[in-house]
């Protein structure tokens, strides 16, 4: 996930008078000082999915966020995205909700090899700059 992420829960249960809800993945980022909610969709994202994530973010902000925490971030990972849903939904105006497409298949070995080499180069560049600053 990146720097500062702490895994909190899978299928996190939230119970309200409207019913029971389950957030697919919940993390807390200690660098950003906020909860990060992830909802996984194996189909094209819909306005209902966006509304559901918006509700989860609002629930977490209201029920779980404490003093010193920044606003909760919601991330929808879906197999297909929709430009219109992104443009006309709450995603458009919210700085806390994001939708992203993920691959439902594994990349080819050559693609993985290239990405590994690219990441190694980035790592070496970052660490060589750190050593120069010491």
N, CA, C and O atoms as a GROMACS GRO file, in nm:
protein
  536
    1UNK      N    1   0.082  -0.121   0.000
    1UNK     CA    2   0.000   0.000   0.000
    1UNK      C    3   0.086   0.126   0.000
    1UNK      O    4   0.048   0.227  -0.058
    2UNK      N    5   0.198   0.119   0.064
    2UNK     CA    6   0.280   0.239   0.071
    2UNK      C    7   0.317   0.271   0.214
    2UNK      O    8   0.292   0.192   0.305
    3UNK      N    9   0.376   0.385   0.232
    3UNK     CA   10   0.429   0.427   0.361
    3UNK      C   11   0.318   0.465   0.459
    3UNK      O   12   0.227   0.541   0.424
    4UNK      N   13   0.326   0.414   0.580
    4UNK     CA   14   0.239   0.458   0.688
    4UNK      C   15   0.109   0.384   0.704
    4UNK      O   16   0.031   0.417   0.792
    5UNK      N   17   0.082   0.283   0.620
    5UNK     CA   18  -0.045   0.214   0.628
    5UNK      C   19  -0.043   0.103   0.732
    5UNK      O   20   0.049   0.021   0.737
    6UNK      N   21  -0.146   0.102   0.815
    6UNK     CA   22  -0.166  -0.005   0.913
    6UNK      C   23  -0.300  -0.071   0.884
    6UNK      O   24  -0.403  -0.004   0.877
    7UNK      N   25  -0.297  -0.202   0.866
    7UNK     CA   26  -0.420  -0.276   0.839
    7UNK      C   27  -0.506  -0.278   0.965
    7UNK      O   28  -0.458  -0.310   1.074
    8UNK      N   29  -0.633  -0.244   0.950
    8UNK     CA   30  -0.725  -0.242   1.064
    8UNK      C   31  -0.825  -0.358   1.059
    8UNK      O   32  -0.846  -0.427   1.158
    9UNK      N   33  -0.886  -0.379   0.941
    9UNK     CA   34  -0.990  -0.482   0.935
    9UNK      C   35  -1.027  -0.516   0.791
    9UNK      O   36  -1.006  -0.438   0.698
   10UNK      N   37  -1.083  -0.636   0.778
   10UNK     CA   38  -1.142  -0.681   0.652
   10UNK      C   39  -1.289  -0.706   0.681
   10UNK      O   40  -1.323  -0.763   0.785
   11UNK      N   41  -1.376  -0.663   0.591
   11UNK     CA   42  -1.521  -0.673   0.610
   11UNK      C   43  -1.562  -0.610   0.744
   11UNK      O   44  -1.631  -0.671   0.825
   12UNK      N   45  -1.517  -0.486   0.763
   12UNK     CA   46  -1.544  -0.412   0.887
   12UNK      C   47  -1.695  -0.386   0.899
   12UNK      O   48  -1.756  -0.329   0.809
   13UNK      N   49  -1.753  -0.428   1.009
   13UNK     CA   50  -1.897  -0.421   1.031
   13UNK      C   51  -1.935  -0.288   1.095
   13UNK      O   52  -1.880  -0.248   1.197
   14UNK      N   53  -2.032  -0.221   1.032
   14UNK     CA   54  -2.091  -0.101   1.090
   14UNK      C   55  -2.241  -0.127   1.101
   14UNK      O   56  -2.306  -0.158   1.002
   15UNK      N   57  -2.294  -0.116   1.221
   15UNK     CA   58  -2.436  -0.139   1.245
   15UNK      C   59  -2.504  -0.007   1.275
   15UNK      O   60  -2.460   0.068   1.362
   16UNK      N   61  -2.611   0.022   1.204
   16UNK     CA   62  -2.690   0.143   1.227
   16UNK      C   63  -2.837   0.106   1.229
   16UNK      O   64  -2.873  -0.010   1.205
   17UNK      N   65  -2.922   0.204   1.258
   17UNK     CA   66  -3.066   0.176   1.254
   17UNK      C   67  -3.113   0.147   1.112
   17UNK      O   68  -3.222   0.091   1.093
   18UNK      N   69  -3.033   0.184   1.012
   18UNK     CA   70  -3.068   0.156   0.872
   18UNK      C   71  -3.027   0.015   0.830
   18UNK      O   72  -3.068  -0.032   0.724
   19UNK      N   73  -2.947  -0.053   0.912
   19UNK     CA   74  -2.905  -0.188   0.879
   19UNK      C   75  -2.757  -0.210   0.905
   19UNK      O   76  -2.689  -0.127   0.966
   20UNK      N   77  -2.708  -0.322   0.858
   20UNK     CA   78  -2.569  -0.360   0.875
   20UNK      C   79  -2.493  -0.334   0.745
   20UNK      O   80  -2.543  -0.363   0.636
   21UNK      N   81  -2.373  -0.279   0.758
   21UNK     CA   82  -2.289  -0.248   0.644
   21UNK      C   83  -2.150  -0.305   0.668
   21UNK      O   84  -2.106  -0.319   0.782
   22UNK      N   85  -2.082  -0.339   0.558
   22UNK     CA   86  -1.950  -0.400   0.567
   22UNK      C   87  -1.854  -0.331   0.470
   22UNK      O   88  -1.874  -0.334   0.349
   23UNK      N   89  -1.751  -0.269   0.525
   23UNK     CA   90  -1.647  -0.206   0.444
   23UNK      C   91  -1.544  -0.314   0.412
   23UNK      O   92  -1.496  -0.384   0.502
   24UNK      N   93  -1.509  -0.329   0.284
   24UNK     CA   94  -1.420  -0.438   0.243
   24UNK      C   95  -1.286  -0.435   0.317
   24UNK      O   96  -1.247  -0.536   0.377
   25UNK      N   97  -1.217  -0.323   0.314
   25UNK     CA   98  -1.086  -0.311   0.381
   25UNK      C   99  -1.076  -0.177   0.451
   25UNK      O  100  -1.117  -0.074   0.397
   26UNK      N  101  -1.022  -0.178   0.572
   26UNK     CA  102  -1.002  -0.055   0.648
   26UNK      C  103  -0.855  -0.049   0.690
   26UNK      O  104  -0.801  -0.143   0.747
   27UNK      N  105  -0.793   0.065   0.660
   27UNK     CA  106  -0.656   0.092   0.700
   27UNK      C  107  -0.654   0.222   0.779
   27UNK      O  108  -0.746   0.303   0.770
   28UNK      N  109  -0.549   0.242   0.854
   28UNK     CA  110  -0.522   0.372   0.914
   28UNK      C  111  -0.384   0.413   0.866
   28UNK      O  112  -0.289   0.335   0.876
   29UNK      N  113  -0.373   0.535   0.814
   29UNK     CA  114  -0.243   0.583   0.769
   29UNK      C  115  -0.188   0.676   0.876
   29UNK      O  116  -0.244   0.781   0.904
   30UNK      N  117  -0.075   0.634   0.936
   30UNK     CA  118  -0.018   0.710   1.047
   30UNK      C  119   0.052   0.836   0.998
   30UNK      O  120   0.072   0.929   1.077
   31UNK      N  121   0.090   0.842   0.872
   31UNK     CA  122   0.152   0.962   0.817
   31UNK      C  123   0.044   1.067   0.787
   31UNK      O  124   0.057   1.184   0.823
   32UNK      N  125  -0.063   1.023   0.721
   32UNK     CA  126  -0.173   1.114   0.688
   32UNK      C  127  -0.266   1.139   0.807
   32UNK      O  128  -0.344   1.234   0.807
   33UNK      N  129  -0.258   1.052   0.907
   33UNK     CA  130  -0.344   1.058   1.026
   33UNK      C  131  -0.492   1.052   0.988
   33UNK      O  132  -0.573   1.137   1.026
   34UNK      N  133  -0.524   0.946   0.911
   34UNK     CA  134  -0.664   0.930   0.872
   34UNK      C  135  -0.693   0.784   0.839
   34UNK      O  136  -0.603   0.706   0.810
   35UNK      N  137  -0.822   0.751   0.846
   35UNK     CA  138  -0.867   0.620   0.802
   35UNK      C  139  -0.872   0.620   0.650
   35UNK      O  140  -0.902   0.721   0.587
   36UNK      N  141  -0.842   0.503   0.591
   36UNK     CA  142  -0.853   0.483   0.447
   36UNK      C  143  -0.941   0.361   0.426
   36UNK      O  144  -0.906   0.250   0.466
   37UNK      N  145  -1.056   0.383   0.364
   37UNK     CA  146  -1.153   0.276   0.340
   37UNK      C  147  -1.143   0.234   0.194
   37UNK      O  148  -1.137   0.318   0.104
   38UNK      N  149  -1.141   0.103   0.171
   38UNK     CA  150  -1.131   0.052   0.034
   38UNK      C  151  -1.248  -0.041   0.009
   38UNK      O  152  -1.273  -0.134   0.086
   39UNK      N  153  -1.318  -0.016  -0.100
   39UNK     CA  154  -1.428  -0.102  -0.143
   39UNK      C  155  -1.389  -0.162  -0.277
   39UNK      O  156  -1.354  -0.089  -0.370
   40UNK      N  157  -1.395  -0.294  -0.287
   40UNK     CA  158  -1.354  -0.365  -0.408
   40UNK      C  159  -1.477  -0.403  -0.489
   40UNK      O  160  -1.571  -0.462  -0.436
   41UNK      N  161  -1.475  -0.370  -0.617
   41UNK     CA  162  -1.587  -0.403  -0.707
   41UNK      C  163  -1.532  -0.480  -0.826
   41UNK      O  164  -1.433  -0.440  -0.887
   42UNK      N  165  -1.596  -0.591  -0.858
   42UNK     CA  166  -1.551  -0.673  -0.971
   42UNK      C  167  -1.627  -0.641  -1.099
   42UNK      O  168  -1.616  -0.713  -1.198
   43UNK      N  169  -1.704  -0.534  -1.094
   43UNK     CA  170  -1.781  -0.492  -1.212
   43UNK      C  171  -1.761  -0.343  -1.233
   43UNK      O  172  -1.686  -0.279  -1.159
   44UNK      N  173  -1.827  -0.288  -1.330
   44UNK     CA  174  -1.818  -0.145  -1.358
   44UNK      C  175  -1.877  -0.066  -1.242
   44UNK      O  176  -1.981  -0.103  -1.187
   45UNK      N  177  -1.810   0.041  -1.205
   45UNK     CA  178  -1.856   0.123  -1.092
   45UNK      C  179  -1.991   0.188  -1.126
   45UNK      O  180  -2.014   0.230  -1.239
   46UNK      N  181  -2.079   0.194  -1.026
   46UNK     CA  182  -2.211   0.254  -1.044
   46UNK      C  183  -2.227   0.371  -0.947
   46UNK      O  184  -2.147   0.389  -0.855
   47UNK      N  185  -2.331   0.450  -0.970
   47UNK     CA  186  -2.358   0.560  -0.877
   47UNK      C  187  -2.395   0.508  -0.739
   47UNK      O  188  -2.373   0.576  -0.638
   48UNK      N  189  -2.451   0.386  -0.732
   48UNK     CA  190  -2.482   0.327  -0.602
   48UNK      C  191  -2.352   0.295  -0.526
   48UNK      O  192  -2.346   0.314  -0.404
   49UNK      N  193  -2.251   0.248  -0.598
   49UNK     CA  194  -2.122   0.220  -0.535
   49UNK      C  195  -2.061   0.347  -0.477
   49UNK      O  196  -2.008   0.347  -0.366
   50UNK      N  197  -2.069   0.455  -0.554
   50UNK     CA  198  -2.014   0.582  -0.508
   50UNK      C  199  -2.091   0.632  -0.386
   50UNK      O  200  -2.032   0.679  -0.290
   51UNK      N  201  -2.223   0.622  -0.392
   51UNK     CA  202  -2.305   0.664  -0.278
   51UNK      C  203  -2.276   0.581  -0.154
   51UNK      O  204  -2.275   0.632  -0.042
   52UNK      N  205  -2.254   0.451  -0.174
   52UNK     CA  206  -2.222   0.363  -0.062
   52UNK      C  207  -2.090   0.405   0.002
   52UNK      O  208  -2.080   0.412   0.125
   53UNK      N  209  -1.988   0.432  -0.080
   53UNK     CA  210  -1.859   0.473  -0.025
   53UNK      C  211  -1.871   0.608   0.045
   53UNK      O  212  -1.810   0.629   0.150
   54UNK      N  213  -1.948   0.698  -0.012
   54UNK     CA  214  -1.970   0.828   0.052
   54UNK      C  215  -2.032   0.808   0.190
   54UNK      O  216  -1.994   0.875   0.286
   55UNK      N  217  -2.128   0.716   0.200
   55UNK     CA  218  -2.191   0.686   0.328
   55UNK      C  219  -2.089   0.628   0.426
   55UNK      O  220  -2.086   0.667   0.543
   56UNK      N  221  -2.005   0.533   0.379
   56UNK     CA  222  -1.902   0.475   0.466
   56UNK      C  223  -1.808   0.582   0.520
   56UNK      O  224  -1.775   0.583   0.638
   57UNK      N  225  -1.765   0.672   0.433
   57UNK     CA  226  -1.674   0.779   0.475
   57UNK      C  227  -1.741   0.867   0.580
   57UNK      O  228  -1.680   0.901   0.682
   58UNK      N  229  -1.865   0.904   0.555
   58UNK     CA  230  -1.938   0.988   0.652
   58UNK      C  231  -1.958   0.916   0.785
   58UNK      O  232  -1.945   0.976   0.892
   59UNK      N  233  -1.989   0.786   0.778
   59UNK     CA  234  -2.005   0.707   0.901
   59UNK      C  235  -1.875   0.702   0.981
   59UNK      O  236  -1.875   0.722   1.103
   60UNK      N  237  -1.764   0.675   0.912
   60UNK     CA  238  -1.636   0.669   0.982
   60UNK      C  239  -1.600   0.804   1.042
   60UNK      O  240  -1.551   0.811   1.155
   61UNK      N  241  -1.623   0.911   0.967
   61UNK     CA  242  -1.594   1.044   1.021
   61UNK      C  243  -1.677   1.072   1.145
   61UNK      O  244  -1.628   1.132   1.241
   62UNK      N  245  -1.801   1.029   1.144
   62UNK     CA  246  -1.891   1.055   1.256
   62UNK      C  247  -1.868   0.960   1.373
   62UNK      O  248  -1.871   1.002   1.489
   63UNK      N  249  -1.846   0.831   1.344
   63UNK     CA  250  -1.843   0.731   1.450
   63UNK      C  251  -1.703   0.691   1.497
   63UNK      O  252  -1.687   0.650   1.612
   64UNK      N  253  -1.602   0.702   1.413
   64UNK     CA  254  -1.468   0.650   1.446
   64UNK      C  255  -1.359   0.756   1.457
   64UNK      O  256  -1.265   0.739   1.535
   65UNK      N  257  -1.370   0.863   1.381
   65UNK     CA  258  -1.265   0.964   1.379
   65UNK      C  259  -1.256   1.034   1.515
   65UNK      O  260  -1.357   1.068   1.575
   66UNK      N  261  -1.133   1.054   1.560
   66UNK     CA  262  -1.111   1.121   1.689
   66UNK      C  263  -1.038   1.253   1.667
   66UNK      O  264  -0.994   1.283   1.556
   67UNK      N  265  -1.026   1.331   1.774
   67UNK     CA  266  -0.952   1.458   1.766
   67UNK      C  267  -0.810   1.428   1.717
   67UNK      O  268  -0.746   1.335   1.764
   68UNK      N  269  -0.764   1.508   1.624
   68UNK     CA  270  -0.630   1.488   1.568
   68UNK      C  271  -0.630   1.407   1.440
   68UNK      O  272  -0.532   1.409   1.366
   69UNK      N  273  -0.739   1.334   1.413
   69UNK     CA  274  -0.750   1.260   1.286
   69UNK      C  275  -0.795   1.354   1.175
   69UNK      O  276  -0.876   1.444   1.197
   70UNK      N  277  -0.741   1.332   1.057
   70UNK     CA  278  -0.788   1.403   0.939
   70UNK      C  279  -0.909   1.330   0.883
   70UNK      O  280  -0.936   1.217   0.922
   71UNK      N  281  -0.983   1.394   0.790
   71UNK     CA  282  -1.101   1.329   0.733
   71UNK      C  283  -1.068   1.195   0.668
   71UNK      O  284  -0.960   1.177   0.611
   72UNK      N  285  -1.161   1.102   0.678
   72UNK     CA  286  -1.149   0.969   0.621
   72UNK      C  287  -1.142   0.978   0.469
   72UNK      O  288  -1.207   1.062   0.407
   73UNK      N  289  -1.062   0.889   0.410
   73UNK     CA  290  -1.050   0.880   0.264
   73UNK      C  291  -1.117   0.751   0.219
   73UNK      O  292  -1.095   0.646   0.280
   74UNK      N  293  -1.197   0.757   0.113
   74UNK     CA  294  -1.260   0.640   0.056
   74UNK      C  295  -1.204   0.613  -0.082
   74UNK      O  296  -1.187   0.705  -0.163
   75UNK      N  297  -1.175   0.487  -0.110
   75UNK     CA  298  -1.118   0.448  -0.238
   75UNK      C  299  -1.200   0.332  -0.295
   75UNK      O  300  -1.211   0.226  -0.232
   76UNK      N  301  -1.256   0.352  -0.414
   76UNK     CA  302  -1.327   0.246  -0.485
   76UNK      C  303  -1.232   0.187  -0.587
   76UNK      O  304  -1.182   0.257  -0.675
   77UNK      N  305  -1.208   0.057  -0.576
   77UNK     CA  306  -1.128  -0.013  -0.677
   77UNK      C  307  -1.222  -0.101  -0.756
   77UNK      O  308  -1.289  -0.188  -0.700
   78UNK      N  309  -1.228  -0.077  -0.887
   78UNK     CA  310  -1.325  -0.149  -0.969
   78UNK      C  311  -1.259  -0.202  -1.095
   78UNK      O  312  -1.155  -0.151  -1.139
   79UNK      N  313  -1.321  -0.305  -1.153
   79UNK     CA  314  -1.264  -0.365  -1.274
   79UNK      C  315  -1.289  -0.278  -1.396
   79UNK      O  316  -1.215  -0.287  -1.494
   80UNK      N  317  -1.393  -0.194  -1.393
   80UNK     CA  318  -1.421  -0.101  -1.502
   80UNK      C  319  -1.465   0.032  -1.442
   80UNK      O  320  -1.538   0.036  -1.344
   81UNK      N  321  -1.419   0.140  -1.504
   81UNK     CA  322  -1.457   0.272  -1.457
   81UNK      C  323  -1.554   0.335  -1.555
   81UNK      O  324  -1.572   0.288  -1.667
   82UNK      N  325  -1.615   0.443  -1.511
   82UNK     CA  326  -1.706   0.518  -1.595
   82UNK      C  327  -1.673   0.665  -1.584
   82UNK      O  328  -1.677   0.722  -1.474
   83UNK      N  329  -1.641   0.727  -1.696
   83UNK     CA  330  -1.611   0.871  -1.696
   83UNK      C  331  -1.731   0.951  -1.646
   83UNK      O  332  -1.715   1.045  -1.569
   84UNK      N  333  -1.852   0.914  -1.690
   84UNK     CA  334  -1.971   0.987  -1.649
   84UNK      C  335  -1.997   0.976  -1.499
   84UNK      O  336  -2.033   1.075  -1.435
   85UNK      N  337  -1.979   0.857  -1.443
   85UNK     CA  338  -1.999   0.840  -1.299
   85UNK      C  339  -1.901   0.930  -1.223
   85UNK      O  340  -1.939   0.997  -1.127
   86UNK      N  341  -1.777   0.932  -1.267
   86UNK     CA  342  -1.678   1.018  -1.204
   86UNK      C  343  -1.710   1.165  -1.219
   86UNK      O  344  -1.685   1.243  -1.127
   87UNK      N  345  -1.764   1.204  -1.334
   87UNK     CA  346  -1.792   1.345  -1.360
   87UNK      C  347  -1.918   1.394  -1.289
   87UNK      O  348  -1.922   1.507  -1.240
   88UNK      N  349  -2.021   1.310  -1.282
   88UNK     CA  350  -2.151   1.356  -1.232
   88UNK      C  351  -2.187   1.306  -1.093
   88UNK      O  352  -2.296   1.336  -1.044
   89UNK      N  353  -2.100   1.233  -1.031
   89UNK     CA  354  -2.131   1.182  -0.898
   89UNK      C  355  -2.061   1.266  -0.792
   89UNK      O  356  -1.993   1.364  -0.822
   90UNK      N  357  -2.079   1.224  -0.668
   90UNK     CA  358  -2.015   1.292  -0.555
   90UNK      C  359  -1.862   1.286  -0.566
   90UNK      O  360  -1.793   1.367  -0.505
   91UNK      N  361  -1.809   1.191  -0.645
   91UNK     CA  362  -1.664   1.184  -0.666
   91UNK      C  363  -1.610   1.315  -0.720
   91UNK      O  364  -1.499   1.356  -0.686
   92UNK      N  365  -1.690   1.380  -0.805
   92UNK     CA  366  -1.645   1.502  -0.873
   92UNK      C  367  -1.611   1.613  -0.774
   92UNK      O  368  -1.513   1.684  -0.791
   93UNK      N  369  -1.692   1.627  -0.671
   93UNK     CA  370  -1.674   1.737  -0.576
   93UNK      C  371  -1.601   1.698  -0.448
   93UNK      O  372  -1.558   1.786  -0.373
   94UNK      N  373  -1.586   1.572  -0.422
   94UNK     CA  374  -1.527   1.529  -0.296
   94UNK      C  375  -1.376   1.515  -0.307
   94UNK      O  376  -1.324   1.460  -0.404
   95UNK      N  377  -1.307   1.565  -0.207
   95UNK     CA  378  -1.163   1.549  -0.199
   95UNK      C  379  -1.128   1.423  -0.119
   95UNK      O  380  -1.010   1.395  -0.095
   96UNK      N  381  -1.231   1.348  -0.077
   96UNK     CA  382  -1.210   1.231   0.007
   96UNK      C  383  -1.245   1.099  -0.061
   96UNK      O  384  -1.214   0.992  -0.008
   97UNK      N  385  -1.309   1.104  -0.179
   97UNK     CA  386  -1.350   0.982  -0.248
   97UNK      C  387  -1.276   0.970  -0.380
   97UNK      O  388  -1.263   1.067  -0.454
   98UNK      N  389  -1.229   0.849  -0.408
   98UNK     CA  390  -1.154   0.824  -0.531
   98UNK      C  391  -1.198   0.693  -0.592
   98UNK      O  392  -1.233   0.599  -0.520
   99UNK      N  393  -1.198   0.686  -0.724
   99UNK     CA  394  -1.225   0.560  -0.794
   99UNK      C  395  -1.106   0.527  -0.880
   99UNK      O  396  -1.047   0.615  -0.943
  100UNK      N  397  -1.070   0.401  -0.882
  100UNK     CA  398  -0.956   0.359  -0.962
  100UNK      C  399  -0.984   0.223  -1.021
  100UNK      O  400  -1.050   0.139  -0.960
  101UNK      N  401  -0.931   0.202  -1.141
  101UNK     CA  402  -0.947   0.073  -1.208
  101UNK      C  403  -0.831  -0.018  -1.169
  101UNK      O  404  -0.717   0.026  -1.161
  102UNK      N  405  -0.861  -0.142  -1.144
  102UNK     CA  406  -0.756  -0.239  -1.118
  102UNK      C  407  -0.766  -0.351  -1.219
  102UNK      O  408  -0.869  -0.370  -1.283
  103UNK      N  409  -0.658  -0.424  -1.234
  103UNK     CA  410  -0.653  -0.532  -1.331
  103UNK      C  411  -0.706  -0.660  -1.268
  103UNK      O  412  -0.670  -0.694  -1.155
  104UNK      N  413  -0.790  -0.730  -1.340
  104UNK     CA  414  -0.846  -0.855  -1.288
  104UNK      C  415  -0.766  -0.975  -1.339
  104UNK      O  416  -0.811  -1.090  -1.327
  105UNK      N  417  -0.649  -0.950  -1.393
  105UNK     CA  418  -0.562  -1.056  -1.439
  105UNK      C  419  -0.419  -1.020  -1.400
  105UNK      O  420  -0.388  -0.904  -1.372
  106UNK      N  421  -0.335  -1.118  -1.398
  106UNK     CA  422  -0.195  -1.094  -1.364
  106UNK      C  423  -0.122  -1.041  -1.487
  106UNK      O  424  -0.147  -1.086  -1.599
  107UNK      N  425  -0.032  -0.946  -1.466
  107UNK     CA  426   0.048  -0.901  -1.580
  107UNK      C  427   0.141  -1.011  -1.627
  107UNK      O  428   0.168  -1.107  -1.555
  108UNK      N  429   0.189  -0.996  -1.748
  108UNK     CA  430   0.284  -1.093  -1.803
  108UNK      C  431   0.416  -1.082  -1.728
  108UNK      O  432   0.447  -0.978  -1.669
  109UNK      N  433   0.493  -1.190  -1.733
  109UNK     CA  434   0.622  -1.194  -1.664
  109UNK      C  435   0.712  -1.078  -1.707
  109UNK      O  436   0.779  -1.018  -1.623
  110UNK      N  437   0.714  -1.047  -1.835
  110UNK     CA  438   0.798  -0.938  -1.886
  110UNK      C  439   0.756  -0.804  -1.825
  110UNK      O  440   0.840  -0.721  -1.791
  111UNK      N  441   0.625  -0.784  -1.812
  111UNK     CA  442   0.576  -0.659  -1.752
  111UNK      C  443   0.618  -0.650  -1.606
  111UNK      O  444   0.659  -0.544  -1.558
  112UNK      N  445   0.607  -0.762  -1.535
  112UNK     CA  446   0.650  -0.763  -1.394
  112UNK      C  447   0.800  -0.737  -1.382
  112UNK      O  448   0.843  -0.662  -1.295
  113UNK      N  449   0.879  -0.800  -1.470
  113UNK     CA  450   1.024  -0.778  -1.468
  113UNK      C  451   1.057  -0.631  -1.491
  113UNK      O  452   1.141  -0.574  -1.420
  114UNK      N  453   0.991  -0.570  -1.589
  114UNK     CA  454   1.015  -0.426  -1.616
  114UNK      C  455   0.979  -0.341  -1.496
  114UNK      O  456   1.052  -0.248  -1.460
  115UNK      N  457   0.865  -0.371  -1.433
  115UNK     CA  458   0.821  -0.292  -1.316
  115UNK      C  459   0.916  -0.311  -1.199
  115UNK      O  460   0.945  -0.214  -1.128
  116UNK      N  461   0.964  -0.430  -1.178
  116UNK     CA  462   1.060  -0.454  -1.070
  116UNK      C  463   1.187  -0.373  -1.093
  116UNK      O  464   1.238  -0.309  -1.001
  117UNK      N  465   1.237  -0.375  -1.215
  117UNK     CA  466   1.358  -0.298  -1.248
  117UNK      C  467   1.334  -0.148  -1.230
  117UNK      O  468   1.420  -0.076  -1.180
  118UNK      N  469   1.216  -0.102  -1.272
  118UNK     CA  470   1.182   0.041  -1.257
  118UNK      C  471   1.178   0.080  -1.109
  118UNK      O  472   1.230   0.184  -1.070
  119UNK      N  473   1.117  -0.004  -1.027
  119UNK     CA  474   1.108   0.024  -0.884
  119UNK      C  475   1.246   0.022  -0.819
  119UNK      O  476   1.274   0.101  -0.729
  120UNK      N  477   1.332  -0.069  -0.863
  120UNK     CA  478   1.469  -0.074  -0.809
  120UNK      C  479   1.544   0.055  -0.842
  120UNK      O  480   1.616   0.108  -0.757
  121UNK      N  481   1.528   0.104  -0.965
  121UNK     CA  482   1.593   0.228  -1.004
  121UNK      C  483   1.545   0.345  -0.918
  121UNK      O  484   1.626   0.426  -0.871
  122UNK      N  485   1.416   0.353  -0.896
  122UNK     CA  486   1.360   0.459  -0.812
  122UNK      C  487   1.416   0.448  -0.671
  122UNK      O  488   1.456   0.548  -0.611
  123UNK      N  489   1.419   0.326  -0.617
  123UNK     CA  490   1.472   0.303  -0.482
  123UNK      C  491   1.617   0.349  -0.473
  123UNK      O  492   1.654   0.421  -0.380
  124UNK      N  493   1.699   0.308  -0.568
  124UNK     CA  494   1.842   0.344  -0.565
  124UNK      C  495   1.861   0.495  -0.578
  124UNK      O  496   1.947   0.552  -0.511
  125UNK      N  497   1.782   0.559  -0.663
  125UNK     CA  498   1.792   0.705  -0.677
  125UNK      C  499   1.755   0.775  -0.547
  125UNK      O  500   1.824   0.868  -0.504
  126UNK      N  501   1.647   0.731  -0.484
  126UNK     CA  502   1.604   0.793  -0.358
  126UNK      C  503   1.708   0.773  -0.249
  126UNK      O  504   1.736   0.866  -0.173
  127UNK      N  505   1.764   0.654  -0.241
  127UNK     CA  506   1.860   0.627  -0.134
  127UNK      C  507   1.996   0.689  -0.160
  127UNK      O  508   2.068   0.721  -0.065
  128UNK      N  509   2.034   0.705  -0.286
  128UNK     CA  510   2.162   0.772  -0.314
  128UNK      C  511   2.152   0.920  -0.279
  128UNK      O  512   2.250   0.979  -0.234
  129UNK      N  513   2.034   0.981  -0.298
  129UNK     CA  514   2.014   1.121  -0.258
  129UNK      C  515   2.017   1.134  -0.106
  129UNK      O  516   2.071   1.231  -0.053
  130UNK      N  517   1.959   1.035  -0.036
  130UNK     CA  518   1.960   1.038   0.111
  130UNK      C  519   2.103   1.032   0.163
  130UNK      O  520   2.136   1.103   0.258
  131UNK      N  521   2.188   0.948   0.102
  131UNK     CA  522   2.328   0.936   0.145
  131UNK      C  523   2.406   1.062   0.117
  131UNK      O  524   2.496   1.098   0.193
  132UNK      N  525   2.373   1.131   0.006
  132UNK     CA  526   2.440   1.257  -0.028
  132UNK      C  527   2.408   1.366   0.075
  132UNK      O  528   2.491   1.452   0.104
  133UNK      N  529   2.286   1.361   0.129
  133UNK     CA  530   2.241   1.462   0.225
  133UNK      C  531   2.295   1.436   0.366
  133UNK      O  532   2.290   1.525   0.452
  134UNK      N  533   2.346   1.316   0.390
  134UNK     CA  534   2.398   1.284   0.526
  134UNK      C  535   2.534   1.345   0.550
  134UNK      O  536   2.591   1.328   0.658
   0.00000   0.00000   0.00000
